[in-house]
Amino acid sequence: MQGIRESGTVVAKNIQRILSEISSLHTELLTVTLDKHQPEDVLVNRQLTFDNQVIIVIDDVAMSGKTLLYAMKPFLNHHPKKIQTLVLVERSHKAFPVKPDYVGLSIATTLQEHIYVEASGDTITGAYLV
């Protein structure tokens, strides 16, 4: 599992915890760091082999699909078995061909509205439409 830095990583940690409680599935949690406005350099906090692995890229909010698309960049030089995406909140303003595979809540918003996800430590404390 790969959490996109900040709130995406908090969501990923919670998903990983829940999976460990209900399954014997082994997961590795990595953090993807990128500048959402200039996403040329995409970094993963440690290197592993991703060949024949299932990768789930996790973020807090998906709007245009741009962040999820660029977050996949470090894994494309490998041969993963599958790459999937998971978001806490999905907005319906796609500009890139990425549709999350797993969605907590899908909400229709205007382009002027924003969704803020708040986290305290490893807990998501709220998601607000502003």
C-alpha positions as CSV (number, residue, x, y, z in Angstrom):
1,M,0.0,0.0,0.0
2,Q,1.2,3.5,-0.8
3,G,-0.2,6.5,1.0
4,I,0.2,9.9,-0.6
5,R,1.9,12.1,1.9
6,E,-0.1,13.7,4.7
7,S,-3.7,12.7,4.9
8,G,-3.4,9.9,2.3
9,T,-0.8,8.2,4.5
10,V,-3.1,8.4,7.5
11,V,-5.9,6.8,5.5
12,A,-3.4,4.1,4.4
13,K,-2.3,3.3,7.9
14,N,-5.9,2.8,9.0
15,I,-6.6,0.5,6.0
16,Q,-3.5,-1.4,6.9
17,R,-4.6,-1.8,10.5
18,I,-8.0,-3.0,9.6
19,L,-6.6,-5.5,7.1
20,S,-4.3,-6.9,9.8
21,E,-7.3,-7.4,12.1
22,I,-9.4,-9.3,9.6
23,S,-6.8,-11.0,7.4
24,S,-3.4,-12.7,7.5
25,L,-2.5,-10.8,4.4
26,H,1.0,-9.2,4.7
27,T,1.2,-5.5,3.6
28,E,4.0,-3.0,3.3
29,L,3.2,0.7,3.9
30,L,5.2,3.2,1.8
31,T,4.8,6.9,1.5
32,V,4.7,8.7,-1.8
33,T,5.8,12.4,-1.7
34,L,5.1,14.8,-4.6
35,D,4.4,18.4,-5.2
36,K,0.7,18.4,-6.3
37,H,1.2,21.6,-8.4
38,Q,4.6,20.5,-10.0
39,P,4.6,16.7,-9.8
40,E,7.8,16.0,-11.8
41,D,9.7,14.5,-8.9
42,V,7.8,11.7,-7.2
43,L,9.5,10.0,-4.3
44,V,8.9,6.8,-2.4
45,N,10.2,6.7,1.2
46,R,12.0,3.4,0.5
47,Q,12.7,1.2,-2.4
48,L,11.3,-2.3,-2.7
49,T,10.8,-4.6,-5.6
50,F,7.3,-4.1,-7.0
51,D,7.5,-6.9,-9.5
52,N,4.4,-9.2,-9.4
53,Q,3.0,-7.2,-6.4
54,V,-0.4,-5.7,-6.0
55,I,0.0,-1.9,-5.3
56,I,-2.8,0.2,-3.9
57,V,-2.2,3.9,-4.1
58,I,-4.2,5.7,-1.4
59,D,-5.1,9.4,-1.1
60,D,-7.6,11.4,0.9
61,V,-9.5,13.2,-1.8
62,A,-9.6,12.6,-5.6
63,M,-10.8,15.4,-7.8
64,S,-9.2,15.5,-11.2
65,G,-7.2,12.3,-10.9
66,K,-3.9,14.1,-11.4
67,T,-2.3,13.3,-8.0
68,L,-3.2,9.6,-8.3
69,L,-1.9,9.4,-11.8
70,Y,1.5,11.0,-10.8
71,A,1.7,8.9,-7.6
72,M,1.8,5.8,-9.8
73,K,4.9,7.0,-11.6
74,P,7.6,5.3,-9.4
75,F,5.9,1.9,-9.9
76,L,5.7,1.9,-13.7
77,N,9.4,1.0,-14.1
78,H,8.6,-2.3,-12.4
79,H,6.2,-5.1,-13.4
80,P,3.5,-5.0,-10.8
81,K,0.7,-7.6,-10.9
82,K,-1.9,-4.9,-10.5
83,I,-2.1,-1.2,-9.5
84,Q,-5.3,0.0,-7.8
85,T,-6.4,3.2,-6.2
86,L,-8.3,4.0,-3.0
87,V,-9.7,7.4,-1.8
88,L,-11.6,8.5,1.2
89,V,-13.6,11.1,-0.8
90,E,-14.1,11.1,-4.6
91,R,-15.2,14.3,-6.4
92,S,-16.6,14.1,-9.9
93,H,-14.2,16.5,-11.8
94,K,-12.0,14.1,-13.8
95,A,-9.4,15.6,-16.1
96,F,-7.2,12.5,-16.1
97,P,-8.2,8.9,-16.9
98,V,-8.1,7.7,-13.3
99,K,-11.1,6.4,-11.5
100,P,-10.6,5.1,-7.9
101,D,-11.2,1.4,-7.5
102,Y,-12.2,1.9,-3.8
103,V,-14.1,4.9,-2.6
104,G,-15.3,5.8,0.9
105,L,-17.7,8.6,-0.2
106,S,-18.5,10.0,-3.7
107,I,-19.8,13.5,-3.7
108,A,-20.8,15.9,-6.4
109,T,-19.3,19.4,-5.9
110,T,-18.7,22.5,-7.8
111,L,-15.2,23.4,-8.9
112,Q,-15.3,26.3,-6.4
113,E,-15.9,24.0,-3.5
114,H,-13.1,22.2,-1.7
115,I,-13.0,19.2,0.6
116,Y,-10.6,19.3,3.5
117,V,-9.6,16.2,5.4
118,E,-8.4,16.7,8.9
119,A,-6.1,14.2,10.7
120,S,-4.8,14.1,14.2
121,G,-1.9,11.7,14.5
122,D,-3.0,8.5,12.9
123,T,-6.7,9.3,13.0
124,I,-8.9,11.0,10.5
125,T,-11.0,13.5,12.5
126,G,-13.2,14.8,9.8
127,A,-13.8,15.7,6.2
128,Y,-15.4,19.0,5.4
129,L,-16.9,20.6,2.3
130,V,-16.1,24.3,2.1
